[in-house]
Amino acid sequence: MRIATHILAALVGLTALVGSSTLAAEELPQPKKLTVDRGLTHYQAYTQLLAARRYYAFWNTGEEAYARAALAEDFIDLNLPEGRPQGPTGPIVASRTFRAAVPDLQVSVEEAWVVGDQVISRLRFTGHFSGRFGDLQGDGRSIQFDAVDIYTIKNGRISTNWHLEDNLTFLTRIGAVVTP
């Protein structure tokens, strides 16, 4: 645990030093709990976590520059939802659609594991359903749901993502699905 804390502190410092001025380091969400593979060098752990944190920032802010910085040009969504384009454009389209329903969407990183060439994350999404989702008009009710993402990192960018969102909780909360 102490090693992970020291690595996280080093990563925060390095992010501030090498982060682009247009991609503010303070906007990169920090994992609340971080576990790092002891077999990784500090640099490997840093680069992998930086890519993940940029992607978290994209979902947290909706700023597409974060997605472009995080995702490889040949990015592949391993469980692409029907109708979503493959490649870096897919998550950008998904974010626009989701933010139309939940304009104040935020993400917190509850836990992250940096292992080998992967970052595994447990994310929590929160906000208020005040926009439109299909035929439904939001009424401002709060939403919260969790997701798990598994990123494979190559050359400092996310090359693949496997993800699972608790869509049933989200759809139930906004009134799109009625549960017994």
VENZIGI-V424241 format. One record per residue. N is the residue number from 0. RES is the residue in one small letter. OMEGA is omega in radians with two decimals (NA if undefined). Layout:
n->[N & N]
res->[RES & RES]
omega->[OMEGA & OMEGA]
This chain:
n->[0 & 1 & 2 & 3 & 4 & 5 & 6 & 7 & 8 & 9 & 10 & 11 & 12 & 13 & 14 & 15 & 16 & 17 & 18 & 19 & 20 & 21 & 22 & 23 & 24 & 25 & 26 & 27 & 28 & 29 & 30 & 31 & 32 & 33 & 34 & 35 & 36 & 37 & 38 & 39 & 40 & 41 & 42 & 43 & 44 & 45 & 46 & 47 & 48 & 49 & 50 & 51 & 52 & 53 & 54 & 55 & 56 & 57 & 58 & 59 & 60 & 61 & 62 & 63 & 64 & 65 & 66 & 67 & 68 & 69 & 70 & 71 & 72 & 73 & 74 & 75 & 76 & 77 & 78 & 79 & 80 & 81 & 82 & 83 & 84 & 85 & 86 & 87 & 88 & 89 & 90 & 91 & 92 & 93 & 94 & 95 & 96 & 97 & 98 & 99 & 100 & 101 & 102 & 103 & 104 & 105 & 106 & 107 & 108 & 109 & 110 & 111 & 112 & 113 & 114 & 115 & 116 & 117 & 118 & 119 & 120 & 121 & 122 & 123 & 124 & 125 & 126 & 127 & 128 & 129 & 130 & 131 & 132 & 133 & 134 & 135 & 136 & 137 & 138 & 139 & 140 & 141 & 142 & 143 & 144 & 145 & 146 & 147 & 148 & 149 & 150 & 151 & 152 & 153 & 154 & 155 & 156 & 157 & 158 & 159 & 160 & 161 & 162 & 163 & 164 & 165 & 166 & 167 & 168 & 169 & 170 & 171 & 172 & 173 & 174 & 175 & 176 & 177 & 178 & 179]
res->[m & r & i & a & t & h & i & l & a & a & l & v & g & l & t & a & l & v & g & s & s & t & l & a & a & e & e & l & p & q & p & k & k & l & t & v & d & r & g & l & t & h & y & q & a & y & t & q & l & l & a & a & r & r & y & y & a & f & w & n & t & g & e & e & a & y & a & r & a & a & l & a & e & d & f & i & d & l & n & l & p & e & g & r & p & q & g & p & t & g & p & i & v & a & s & r & t & f & r & a & a & v & p & d & l & q & v & s & v & e & e & a & w & v & v & g & d & q & v & i & s & r & l & r & f & t & g & h & f & s & g & r & f & g & d & l & q & g & d & g & r & s & i & q & f & d & a & v & d & i & y & t & i & k & n & g & r & i & s & t & n & w & h & l & e & d & n & l & t & f & l & t & r & i & g & a & v & v & t & p]
omega->[-3.13 & 3.13 & 3.14 & 3.12 & 3.12 & 3.13 & 3.12 & 3.12 & 3.11 & -3.13 & 3.11 & 3.12 & 3.13 & 3.12 & 3.13 & -3.11 & -3.02 & -3.13 & 3.11 & 3.14 & 3.12 & 3.10 & -3.00 & -3.12 & -3.10 & 3.11 & -3.13 & -3.12 & 3.11 & 3.00 & 3.07 & 3.09 & -3.09 & 3.03 & -3.09 & 3.06 & -3.11 & 3.12 & -3.14 & 3.00 & 3.09 & -3.12 & 3.11 & -3.13 & 3.13 & -3.06 & -3.13 & -3.14 & 3.10 & 3.10 & 3.13 & -3.11 & 3.06 & 3.12 & 3.05 & -3.12 & 3.07 & -3.13 & -3.12 & -3.04 & -3.02 & -3.13 & -3.05 & 3.11 & 3.10 & 3.11 & -3.14 & 3.12 & -3.06 & -2.97 & 3.06 & 3.12 & 3.14 & 3.14 & 3.11 & 3.01 & -3.02 & 3.05 & -3.07 & 3.07 & 3.13 & 3.10 & 3.14 & 3.11 & 3.08 & 3.10 & -3.11 & 3.13 & -3.08 & 3.12 & 3.12 & 3.08 & -3.14 & -3.14 & 3.12 & -3.14 & -3.10 & 3.14 & 3.02 & 3.12 & -3.07 & -3.04 & -3.11 & -3.12 & 3.05 & 3.09 & 2.97 & -3.12 & -3.08 & 3.12 & 3.03 & 3.09 & 3.06 & -3.01 & -3.13 & 3.13 & -3.09 & 2.95 & 3.12 & -3.02 & 2.96 & -3.01 & 3.04 & 3.12 & 3.12 & 3.10 & -3.13 & 3.11 & -3.10 & 3.11 & 3.14 & 3.02 & -3.05 & 3.14 & -3.08 & 3.02 & -3.13 & 3.13 & 3.10 & -3.12 & -3.12 & 3.07 & 3.03 & 3.04 & -3.10 & 3.10 & 3.01 & 3.10 & 3.02 & -3.13 & 2.92 & -3.05 & 3.04 & 3.13 & 3.06 & -3.14 & 3.12 & -3.13 & 3.07 & 3.07 & 2.93 & -3.05 & 3.08 & 3.12 & 3.07 & -3.09 & -3.14 & 3.11 & 3.13 & -3.09 & 3.08 & -3.09 & -3.12 & 3.10 & 3.13 & 3.13 & 3.08 & 3.13 & -3.12 & NA]
